[in-house]
């Protein structure tokens, strides 16, 4: 069979999509604290044969800008954040094939907790769970979780490596045939096929035995999105789906190759790791209609949205500088959050010391920056170019408003991709691994 696209819906268990302005769109649903809201999205994505719906998350509302949360609450800048795993279960109960991914941090949780939580979701959804591994990057999260400061960037990944070792150790501690459940003999399971982990390492100690047997897909799929050098090495070792951001074919191809090289360097098969790049789409039956939609959407963002999210992502108070005041070398070097975003702004602006306004302009933060706008054929052309040009294995589709943007993509773009043979017409199986074409991991004794 010819290579086909992997498709992921980029979701938020909050009052807006990844774009803070989305709640202001008149067609956005505002019942984001109801189960039906997320179940309806899940049904739309499943109708479009999406491989997975994935929930991004942070453990704090944005409050780095001016050191206060008032602007966040007043303007609705991701101020409501529900627990994504609980929301995931609501979506799982309304779907039967859609993969279900959620974000949890290796910096603020314990491996046994995460292993059990996602193994449980995997069992209750028939093998459709995925865990997006993050290391958490800003002060607000640290303060909410009882820490005084953010752990240094590379040290977070060192901890995450051991975290994944422990989680996989627990997931592999039950053999597939450990359960016997023979009422006549009274034998529930074979104790020889359930092992204790007895892990003692630099960061963690976890004894076991684990309390959740293996699921139909063996274990949840691992997602990762680190783009720094250390983040790519981590993804190369552990990730099965990697989220990326290809601004164009050239940069996408370079990033794709770098990630696949890391997978190979870790002794893994690059063909069994899918790199999916972010895509925001604005689609309509005619180009003029799509452009009108985009013109309206572009009126919705406010300057405060970008300032708030830049402060959060880069762990620097953008309210401490004037709009046209350049960052000093020391300030740029001290940015501790998304360093790849900082470096991207420096490159795109052509300035070694960009201003606050440059960061707003060239980061695209809080705006539908680089959105694909046009007819179903227009958008399919752009997706096809990235996919066939070696920039990605699929896409993480972001929504300008919910559920309308997903409905447009499913009803308009998906049939065009299917007509071109670039996208599957039905699910291959019942588990996420079957639908992605990933092998089922074997338990290792």
N, C-alpha and C positions, 0 to 999 in steps of 0.2 A: 504494500500500500504506500502511496506517496505520502511524504511528510505533511502533517496538518498542524494547524495552530492550536496552542493551548490557550484557553480563555478564562480569565479570573475577574470577578467583580470586586472592585475596591470599595469596601464598606466601612461605615463608622457607626458605632453604637452611641450616637450623640445627636445633638440638635441640628447638625448640618452634615454635609458630606465632607470630604477633605478640603473643600472650598468653603470658608466661613460665610460667604455671601449667599450660599445656596438656600438658606432658610428664608431669605428675602424674596426669592422667586415666587410669583403668585401661584405657580403650579406645584410647588413643593408641599408635600403633606407635613403637617405639624404635630401629628400624633406619634412622635418618635419615642415616646415612653410606653407604647402599647405593643403587645406581641403581634397584633395583626399587621402593623407597619412593616416589621422585619419579615414576617411570613409572606406578605404580599411581594416584597422584593425577591425573596427566595423563589417563589413560584414563577416570577418573571424570568429570573436567571435560568431556572431549570427548563422553562419553555424554550429558551434560547440555547439549551444544551451546554451552558457554561460548565467548565470542569469544577469550578470552585467559587464560592463567595468567601471573601477574606476580610476580617475585621482588624483594622489598624487600632492602636490604642496608645495612650500615654496615661501615666498615673497621677496627673495633675492637670488642672486647667491652666492655660497660659497666663502667667502673672509676672513674668520677668520684666516686661515693659513698664517702666516707672516704679517697679517694685510693688505693684498693687494689682488686684484682680477686678477693680471696679469697671475698667474699660471692657474687660472680657465679658462680664455679666451684662453690662448695658448693651453691648453690640452683638451679643450672641456668638462670640468667637470660641467655639468649641467648649463652652462652659458646662454643658451637661455631658457627662461621660458615664454611661452604664457599664457594668461588667460585661465584657464581650463574650466570655464563655457561657454565661447564663443566657445571653441573647442568642448565641449560637444554637443552644438547645431548642429555643423556641422556633428558630428557623428550620432546624432539623426535623421537627415534628410536622412541618408542613411540606416537606420535600422527601424524595426517596432516592435520588441519584446525585444531586448536587453535593460536591465536596464542601466541607465546612471548616474554615480556618480562622484561628484567633491568635492574637498577640499576647504573650506573657513574657515578663522580664526575667533573665537569669541573674540580675543584680539584686533583686529584692524578694525573691522567693526561694524556696528550697527544692532541690531536685525531686525528692519523693512526692512532694505536693503536686508539682507540675506533671510528673509521670503518671500519677494516679488520676489527676483531673482529666488529662487528655486521653488516657486509656479508657476512662469511663465514657467520655463523649464518643470515642471510637466504637465501643461496645453498643451503646444505646442507639447509634445511627447506622449500625450494620457495616462499619468500616469506612466511614467517610471523613474522618477527622484529620486536621492538619494543625501544626503548631508553628506560628511565626516567632522565631527566636530573636529577641532584641536584648540589648544590654543597658538601655536607658541612659539618657544623655544630659538631662538638665536638673537644675537645682530644685525646682518645685517638686519633682518626683522624689528626690533625696529627702527633702524636708517632710513630705507626706509619709515617707516610710521610715522615719526616725533616724535619718542620717544627717550629719552636719555639712557634708559636701559631696560632690559627685566624684566617684572613683575615676582615676585617670584612664584615658581612652584604651590604651593597649592592655592595661591591667584588667579592664572589664572583660576583654576578650579572652585573656588567660583564664579568668574565673569561668567564663562561658564554656571554654573547651572542657574543663573538668565537669561542669554541670551536665553537659551532653553525654559525657562518659558515664556518669551516674544514671541519668535518665535511660539511656539505652541499656545499661546493665540491668536495670529493673525490668524494662520491657522484654528483655531476652531471658528472664529468669523462669518463665513458665514454658514448657514445651507445648507444642500445638495439641498434642494428644494427652495432656496431663489430666484433664477431666474424665472421670469414669462414670460417675452418677448412676451407680448400680444399686437400686433400692433393695434388690433381693439379698445381696451380700453386705449391704451397708457401707460399701466402699465409694466414697465421694470422688477422690482424686488420688493419683499415684504420687506419693511423697518423693520418690526418686526423680520425678520430673519437675519438681519445683525447688529452686535453689535460692539460698541466701546470697546477697551481693557482698556484704562485709567490706564495703569501700572505706578506706581511710586515705585521704589525700591532703593536698595543701590547703584547699578551701572547704572541703566537705567531708563529713563522715556519715555514711548511711548504711545501716545494717541489712534491712530486709527481714524476712522475705516479702516480696511485693504481693499486693492483695488483689490485683486484677489480672485474670487470665488473658491470653492473646486474643485479639479480635479477628474477624474475617480477613482483614488486610494485613494482619501481623502486628503492625504498629502504626501510629500516625505518621503522616508525611511531614517532613521538616522543610520549613520556609525560612529564607533569610534574605536580608536586603542590604547588608553592609557593603559600602563602596570604597572605603579607605583600603590601603594596602593590607592592613591587619584584618579588616572586615572581609576582604576577598579571600584571604587565606583561610579564615574561619568558614566561609561559605564553601570553599573548595573541599574542605574536610567533611562537612556535615550536610549541606543543603541538598534538597532534591528539587525544589523550586526556588529560583533566585529572582527577586524583583530588581529591576534596573530602570534607568531613565535615559533613553537614547534621544538626544535632541535632534539628531539627523543621522543619515545612513553612515556617514564616515565615523562619527564618534560612537555610534551604536556598534558598528563592526569592531572597533578597537576595544570597547568595553566587553563585548561578547567574547572575543578571543582571549582577553585577559582572564575572564572568569572561567572559561573552559580550560585554559592552561592551568589554573589553580586546581581545578578538579582532577586533571590528569596528574599533576604533581603530587596530589594526595593519594595516588594509586587507585583512583576510581574511574569509572567509565563516563566520559563527558556526555555520551548519548543518553545517559540515564539521569541527567540533570537538566532542567528546563529553565532557560533565562527568559523572563517575561518583562517586557518594558511597559512603562506607564503610557497610557493614551487617553486623552480626554476628547470625546467626540461630540459634535453638534451636527445632527443630521436632519434632513427634510427631503421630501420628494423632489424639490427643485433647488438649485444652488441659491437662487434669490431668497427663497424661504429660509434656507439654512443661514444665510448671511444676515437676514433680519433677526433670526433667533439669537445669533451671536452678538449682534449690535446691542440687543436688549440685555443680554447677559453681561456684557462688558460695562454696563452702567451700574451694576449692582455692587461690585467691590468698593470698599472704602479704604482710604489710606491707613486708617488705624488697624485694619485687618492685617496688612502686610507688616506694619511695624510690630504688632503683637507676635505674629508667627515667626518673624525673623529673630526677635528677641528670644523666643522659646527655643527655636532650632539651633541658634548659634550661642545660646547661653550668655548673651551680652545685652545690656539695656540700651536699646536704640533710642530711648527717650533721653539719654544722657548726652546726646550730640545734636547739633543743628543739622537740618536736612542736607545742606551743602557743605558740611564739614567733613574733611577727609579723615579716614582712620589712620592712626599712626602705625608704624611697623610693630610696635609693642602691643597695641590693641589687636591687630590682626593675628599676631602670634599667640595671643592669649585666648583667642576664641576656642572654646572647648567642646562645642556641640558638633554639628554636621560640618566637618572640615572640608569635605568635598564641595559643599555648597559655597563656602567661603572662597575656595580656589576657583570654582566655576565663575563666580562674579568677577574676580580679578582678571581672569582670562577674557571673559566676554566684554568687560568694560574697556579693556586695554589699558587700565590704570593700575600701577602697583599699589596705590593707596586710594581705593574707591571711597565715595561719599555714601552717606545714608541713602540719598536718593538713587545712587547707582545700585545699591543693594536691592531697593524696591524694584527698580527697572529690570535689572539683569538676572535676579534670582527667580522672577516669576512667582514669588511666594504669594499665596492667597488669591491668585488670579488664574484663569484658565489659560495659562501661558502655553503657547504652541499647540492649541487645540486644533484638531482636524475638523474642518468645517466644509460641508458640501452635501452632495447627493450620496446615496448608497454607493454608487460607482466611484465617486471621488474618494470617499473614505476607504473603501476596499482597495483602491489603487495605492493609497499611502500605507496601509497595513501590509499589503502584499509586497511593496518595495522593501520595507524593513525586514519582513519575514524571509523572503527569498534572497535578499541581499546579504544575509549573514549577520544581521544585527540582533536577532532574537529568535526564540522558539514560540513566542506567543505574546499575549498582551494582558495588562492589568487595566481594565476599563474603569475610568473615573467618571463620576456623574456631576454635571453642573446643577442638577436638581433631581429629586427623587419622588416618585419612581419614573417620571417621564423620560429622563435621559436614557435609562436602561430599556424602557419600552421602545423608544425610537431605535436603539441599537439592535434589539432583538427582532423587531418587526421589519426593519429596513436594511440593516447592514448584514446581519447573519444570513439571510437568504442569498444575498449577493456573493458572500464568501463561500457558501455551500455550492452555489452554481459554478464557481470557479474551481471547485475541488480542493479549496484551501482549508476547509473546516468540516468537521464530521456532521453527519445528519442525525446521529443518535448515539447514545452512550454505549460503550463497549461492554460494560458490566455493571455490577452493583456497588463495587467499592471504588474509592478515589484512586487507588493504585491501578486497578484494572482500567479505569477510564483515562488515566494518564499514560498507561502502557509501562508502568514501573513494575519491576519484579517484586514479589512478596518476600520480605526479609525472613531468613530462617533464624529461629532461636539458637543462640550459641551457649552451650553448656560450659 
